[in-house]
Amino acid sequence: MKEITDARAENRTQFFQLYVNQDRNVTKNIIKMAEEYGCKALFVTVDAPCLGKREKDMRHKFTAEAPDMGKKVNGDNIEKNRNQGTAKSISSFIDPSLNWNDLEWIRSVTDLPIVLKGIQCAEDALLALHHGVQGIVISNHGGRQLDCARSAIEILAEVMDALNSVNGKDKMEVYIDGGIRRGSDIYKALALGAKAVGVGRPMIYGLAAFGVPGVQKVIQILKEELEMTMRLMGTTSIDQITPRSLILRNISDHFVPSPVDHLSNSVYIPIKKIQSKL
């Protein structure tokens, strides 16, 4: 944490994503560390009582030795190392009993604003509002928790309708995380009522390929695409982006394109059909 906060540029705001540990003293020490290092809010993770089946994480065994390929009989593996590595290590840290009542304890150990990360339905958004948190992050945890979970942008429309029904839109900030790949995605989120979006994988791709300049390039691309979308939609400022600019009737319909055999269609010479003489 210190390494990241030390690298913070002047006038930049950092939040801390908190995984609540079963040992509350451990959690309290982490929160105090976040305060000491200048984090401005706690993003409490609420969508991971346990980790989903993350097969890539499970392959990381935390060992310097050669991989255990299991015992072999006649060249065939009959036993494999089923240790779940990274996934098990992270899972063992998380408190699966975390619930709404724990918000009172978190407030007792910090004055930082509390944001719940991982809200996935309107009902929980209303509960968050009822419990007085400062914000929520709508997220399906990057699609790495529950298979077939809805996307953040789809849940956002439902959540904002629910908040508007109780005049709660201005009482709690709403962010979304996941699936943001274009500046037009940011525009959609803002139009539906989100205050901000989280961008993860594009930043990682830019960092992996080109380091710091790669991340800067990703930010530049997203900014330029958002500005272009605003120009083409006739909006000159963020406050002019409203739900009226979106068509939402198909937001819950998931259209899956049929796969195309590019190898057969583009590489091989098509077989001529035999014409019947009848």
C-alpha positions as CSV (number, residue, x, y, z in Angstrom):
1,M,0.0,0.0,0.0
2,K,2.8,2.4,0.9
3,E,4.5,2.0,-2.4
4,I,1.4,2.9,-4.3
5,T,0.4,5.9,-2.1
6,D,4.0,7.2,-2.2
7,A,3.7,7.3,-6.0
8,R,0.5,9.4,-5.8
9,A,0.7,12.5,-7.8
10,E,-0.1,15.9,-6.2
11,N,-3.8,16.6,-5.9
12,R,-4.8,13.0,-6.8
13,T,-7.3,11.1,-4.8
14,Q,-6.8,7.4,-3.8
15,F,-9.4,5.0,-2.4
16,F,-8.6,1.8,-0.6
17,Q,-10.5,-1.5,-1.5
18,L,-11.0,-3.4,1.8
19,Y,-11.4,-7.2,2.1
20,V,-12.7,-7.7,5.7
21,N,-10.8,-10.3,7.6
22,Q,-12.3,-12.7,10.2
23,D,-9.9,-11.2,12.7
24,R,-11.3,-7.7,13.2
25,N,-8.0,-6.5,14.7
26,V,-6.3,-7.3,11.4
27,T,-9.0,-5.4,9.5
28,K,-8.7,-2.5,11.9
29,N,-5.0,-2.3,11.4
30,I,-5.4,-2.3,7.6
31,I,-8.0,0.5,7.9
32,K,-5.7,2.6,10.1
33,M,-2.9,2.1,7.6
34,A,-5.1,3.3,4.8
35,E,-5.9,6.4,6.8
36,E,-2.2,7.0,7.6
37,Y,-1.2,6.8,3.9
38,G,-3.9,9.3,2.8
39,C,-6.6,7.2,1.3
40,K,-9.9,9.2,1.1
41,A,-12.5,6.4,1.3
42,L,-13.0,2.7,2.0
43,F,-14.4,0.5,-0.7
44,V,-15.6,-2.5,1.2
45,T,-15.8,-5.6,-1.0
46,V,-19.2,-7.3,-0.5
47,D,-19.4,-9.7,-3.4
48,A,-16.7,-12.2,-2.4
49,P,-17.8,-14.3,0.7
50,C,-15.7,-16.8,-1.1
51,L,-13.9,-16.7,-4.4
52,G,-15.3,-18.2,-7.6
53,K,-13.5,-20.9,-9.5
54,R,-10.6,-18.9,-10.8
55,E,-8.7,-21.6,-12.6
56,K,-5.7,-19.4,-13.6
57,D,-5.3,-18.3,-10.0
58,M,-5.6,-21.9,-8.8
59,R,-2.6,-22.8,-11.0
60,H,-0.3,-20.4,-9.1
61,K,1.1,-22.6,-6.3
62,F,3.4,-20.2,-4.5
63,T,6.4,-22.5,-4.8
64,A,9.9,-22.1,-6.1
65,E,10.1,-25.8,-6.9
66,A,9.3,-27.5,-10.2
67,P,5.5,-28.1,-10.7
68,D,4.3,-31.3,-9.1
69,M,3.0,-33.3,-12.0
70,G,1.8,-36.1,-9.8
71,K,2.8,-39.7,-9.7
72,K,3.1,-41.5,-13.0
73,V,2.1,-45.0,-13.9
74,N,3.0,-46.1,-17.4
75,G,3.5,-42.5,-18.3
76,D,0.0,-41.5,-17.2
77,N,-0.6,-39.0,-14.4
78,I,-2.9,-40.6,-11.7
79,E,-2.4,-37.9,-9.0
80,K,-2.2,-34.2,-9.5
81,N,-1.5,-31.4,-7.1
82,R,-4.9,-30.0,-6.3
83,N,-3.7,-27.2,-4.1
84,Q,-5.6,-24.1,-5.2
85,G,-2.7,-21.8,-4.7
86,T,-3.5,-18.1,-5.0
87,A,-7.2,-18.6,-5.0
88,K,-7.1,-20.5,-1.7
89,S,-4.7,-18.0,-0.2
90,I,-7.0,-15.1,-0.9
91,S,-10.1,-17.0,0.1
92,S,-8.7,-17.8,3.5
93,F,-8.3,-14.1,4.2
94,I,-12.0,-13.1,3.6
95,D,-14.7,-13.2,6.2
96,P,-17.6,-15.1,4.7
97,S,-20.0,-13.9,7.5
98,L,-19.7,-10.3,6.5
99,N,-23.2,-8.7,6.7
100,W,-25.0,-5.4,7.0
101,N,-24.6,-5.3,10.7
102,D,-20.8,-5.0,10.3
103,L,-21.1,-1.5,8.9
104,E,-21.7,-0.3,12.4
105,W,-18.3,-1.8,13.5
106,I,-16.5,-0.3,10.5
107,R,-17.9,3.1,11.3
108,S,-16.7,2.7,14.9
109,V,-13.0,2.4,13.8
110,T,-12.9,5.0,11.0
111,D,-14.3,8.3,9.8
112,L,-13.6,7.6,6.2
113,P,-16.5,7.5,3.8
114,I,-17.8,4.0,3.2
115,V,-18.5,2.7,-0.3
116,L,-19.8,-0.8,-0.9
117,K,-18.2,-2.5,-3.8
118,G,-20.0,-5.3,-5.5
119,I,-23.7,-4.4,-5.5
120,Q,-25.6,-6.4,-8.1
121,C,-29.3,-5.7,-7.7
122,A,-31.7,-2.8,-6.9
123,E,-32.7,-4.4,-3.6
124,D,-29.2,-4.2,-2.2
125,A,-28.8,-0.7,-3.5
126,L,-31.8,0.4,-1.5
127,L,-30.4,-1.4,1.6
128,A,-27.1,0.4,1.1
129,L,-29.0,3.7,1.0
130,H,-31.0,2.7,4.1
131,H,-27.8,1.9,6.0
132,G,-26.4,5.4,5.2
133,V,-23.3,4.5,3.2
134,Q,-21.8,7.2,1.0
135,G,-21.7,5.3,-2.2
136,I,-21.9,1.9,-4.0
137,V,-20.0,0.3,-6.8
138,I,-22.1,-1.8,-9.1
139,S,-19.9,-4.7,-10.2
140,N,-19.9,-8.4,-11.0
141,H,-16.2,-8.5,-9.9
142,G,-14.9,-8.6,-13.5
143,G,-17.0,-11.7,-14.3
144,R,-14.7,-13.7,-12.1
145,Q,-17.1,-14.7,-9.3
146,L,-20.5,-16.0,-10.4
147,D,-20.8,-17.4,-13.9
148,C,-23.5,-15.7,-16.0
149,A,-23.8,-12.7,-13.6
150,R,-25.3,-9.6,-15.2
151,S,-23.1,-6.8,-16.4
152,A,-22.7,-3.6,-14.4
153,I,-24.3,-1.4,-17.1
154,E,-27.4,-3.6,-17.1
155,I,-27.7,-3.5,-13.3
156,L,-27.1,0.3,-13.3
157,A,-30.4,1.0,-15.1
158,E,-32.3,-1.1,-12.5
159,V,-30.5,0.5,-9.6
160,M,-31.1,4.1,-10.7
161,D,-34.8,3.4,-11.3
162,A,-35.1,2.1,-7.7
163,L,-33.2,5.0,-6.2
164,N,-35.3,7.5,-8.1
165,S,-38.4,5.9,-6.8
166,V,-37.4,6.8,-3.3
167,N,-35.8,10.1,-4.1
168,G,-32.4,8.6,-3.2
169,K,-30.4,9.5,-6.3
170,D,-28.7,12.5,-4.7
171,K,-28.2,10.8,-1.3
172,M,-25.7,8.2,-2.3
173,E,-23.2,8.2,-5.2
174,V,-23.3,5.3,-7.7
175,Y,-20.2,4.1,-9.6
176,I,-19.9,1.1,-11.9
177,D,-17.0,-1.2,-12.5
178,G,-16.5,-3.7,-15.3
179,G,-17.0,-3.8,-19.1
180,I,-15.8,-0.3,-19.8
181,R,-13.8,-0.6,-23.0
182,R,-14.7,2.5,-25.0
183,G,-15.4,6.2,-24.3
184,S,-19.0,5.5,-25.5
185,D,-19.3,3.0,-22.6
186,I,-18.4,5.9,-20.2
187,Y,-21.1,8.0,-21.9
188,K,-23.7,5.3,-21.4
189,A,-22.8,5.0,-17.7
190,L,-23.0,8.7,-17.1
191,A,-26.3,8.9,-19.0
192,L,-27.8,6.3,-16.7
193,G,-26.7,8.1,-13.6
194,A,-23.3,6.8,-12.6
195,K,-20.9,9.4,-11.0
196,A,-17.8,7.5,-12.2
197,V,-16.6,4.3,-13.8
198,G,-13.8,1.9,-13.0
199,V,-11.4,0.9,-15.7
200,G,-9.3,-2.2,-15.0
201,R,-8.3,-4.5,-17.8
202,P,-7.6,-1.8,-20.5
203,M,-5.1,-0.2,-18.0
204,I,-3.5,-3.6,-17.4
205,Y,-3.1,-4.3,-21.1
206,G,-1.5,-0.9,-21.6
207,L,0.8,-1.4,-18.7
208,A,1.8,-4.9,-19.8
209,A,2.5,-3.8,-23.4
210,F,4.2,-0.4,-22.9
211,G,4.5,0.4,-19.2
212,V,3.5,3.8,-17.9
213,P,3.2,5.3,-21.4
214,G,0.8,2.5,-22.3
215,V,-1.5,3.5,-19.4
216,Q,-1.3,7.1,-20.3
217,K,-2.3,6.2,-23.9
218,V,-5.3,4.2,-22.7
219,I,-6.5,7.2,-20.7
220,Q,-6.0,9.5,-23.7
221,I,-7.9,7.1,-26.0
222,L,-10.9,6.9,-23.6
223,K,-10.9,10.7,-23.1
224,E,-10.9,11.3,-26.8
225,E,-13.6,8.7,-27.5
226,L,-15.8,10.2,-24.7
227,E,-15.4,13.7,-26.1
228,M,-16.1,12.5,-29.7
229,T,-19.3,10.7,-28.5
230,M,-20.4,13.8,-26.7
231,R,-19.9,15.9,-29.8
232,L,-21.8,13.5,-32.0
233,M,-24.6,13.3,-29.4
234,G,-24.9,17.1,-29.3
235,T,-23.8,17.5,-25.6
236,T,-21.4,20.2,-24.7
237,S,-21.0,19.3,-21.0
238,I,-21.3,16.3,-18.7
239,D,-24.5,17.6,-17.0
240,Q,-26.2,17.5,-20.4
241,I,-25.8,13.7,-20.6
242,T,-29.1,12.2,-19.6
243,P,-31.0,8.9,-20.0
244,R,-33.0,10.4,-22.8
245,S,-30.1,9.9,-25.1
246,L,-30.2,6.1,-24.7
247,I,-32.6,3.4,-25.9
248,L,-33.0,0.9,-23.1
249,R,-35.6,-1.5,-24.3
250,N,-33.0,-4.2,-25.1
251,I,-30.6,-3.6,-22.3
252,S,-31.5,-7.0,-20.7
253,D,-31.4,-8.9,-24.0
254,H,-28.2,-10.8,-24.5
255,F,-27.6,-11.4,-28.2
256,V,-24.9,-14.0,-28.9
257,P,-23.5,-14.0,-32.4
258,S,-23.2,-17.4,-34.2
259,P,-19.6,-18.5,-34.4
260,V,-17.9,-18.2,-37.8
261,D,-15.4,-20.7,-39.2
262,H,-12.8,-18.2,-40.5
263,L,-10.4,-21.0,-41.4
264,S,-12.9,-22.7,-43.6
265,N,-14.4,-19.6,-45.1
266,S,-11.2,-17.6,-45.7
267,V,-8.4,-20.0,-46.2
268,Y,-9.6,-23.2,-48.0
269,I,-10.9,-23.2,-51.6
270,P,-14.6,-23.6,-51.4
271,I,-15.9,-27.0,-52.6
272,K,-18.0,-26.6,-55.7
273,K,-21.4,-28.0,-55.3
274,I,-22.4,-30.8,-57.6
275,Q,-25.3,-29.8,-59.7
276,S,-28.0,-32.4,-60.0
277,K,-28.9,-33.5,-63.6
278,L,-32.5,-34.4,-62.6
